[in-house]
Amino acid sequence: MKIISFEKEFGASMRSDTTKFTAHRILMDADGIRMGYMYLEANDKIPFHEALADQLFMVVSGEGWVCGEDENKIILSSGKAAFWKMGEFHGAGTDSRMTVLVLEGKDLNSRNMPVLKNVVTRY
């Protein structure tokens, strides 16, 4: 058995003029599916950009916001997720702290990812 850490201090720091967060790539290119774990601290953000694949952005702890093409910020907390189809513009961030599990891939749908059936209409 091996014990593996995916704590923040072992992640890759993503920093630029518009981006600030720490990430781990957990799974890469396994039949076109990628999985990552992100740490966003107070005022960190992922800038508005186009999804290069279908993407499920699952808040594991904390609270933050996501936005779609209308750039209207929707607050998400632990247990909630946002799903964007390939080509959709979106962004995310937090005023406090948020950890996120991100799954990306081609043709993600409710057949191969049943959690996508749990659509919430009230935020």
ZIUR-V345808 format. One record per backbone hydrogen bond with DSSP energy under -1.0 kcal/mol. CO is the residue of the C=O (numbers start at 1). NH is the residue of the N-H. Records with the same first field share a line. If there is no record, write none. Layout:
BEGIN
CO: NH, NH
END
This chain:
BEGIN
7: 10
8: 11
12: 23
14: 21
19: 16
21: 14
22: 39
23: 12
24: 37
27: 35
29: 31
30: 33
33: 30
34: 104
35: 26, 27
36: 102
37: 24
38: 100
39: 22
40: 98
41: 44
44: 94
45: 20
46: 92
49: 90
51: 87
54: 105
55: 84
56: 103
57: 82
58: 101
59: 79
61: 99
62: 78
64: 76
65: 93
66: 74
67: 91
68: 71
74: 66
76: 64
77: 80
80: 59
82: 57
84: 55
85: 88
88: 51
90: 49
91: 67
92: 46
93: 65
94: 43
97: 63
98: 40
99: 60, 61
100: 38
101: 58
102: 36
103: 56
104: 34
105: 54
109: 113
113: 116
114: 117
115: 118
117: 119
END
